[in-house]
Amino acid sequence: MNRILKRTSITKKATPHIFRHTHISMLIEAGVDLPTIMARVGHDDAKTTLKIYTHVTKK
């Protein structure tokens, strides 16, 4: 992870989980339907996806 971060302009501490969180939040913001997102990231409960990932964006 550190080797990859050195090639970017990201200055804050980043982990694979942060990228996963951002990815899911952006999918929601882009209007991707919930079942597709859940299948993509392996969630079984829609409440998990909605509670954790939808509070981040302005939309």
Secondary structure, DSSP 4 states (H G I P E B T S, - for coil): -HHHHTTSS--S---HHHHHHHHHHHHHHTT--HHHHHHHHT-S-HHHHHHHHSSSS--
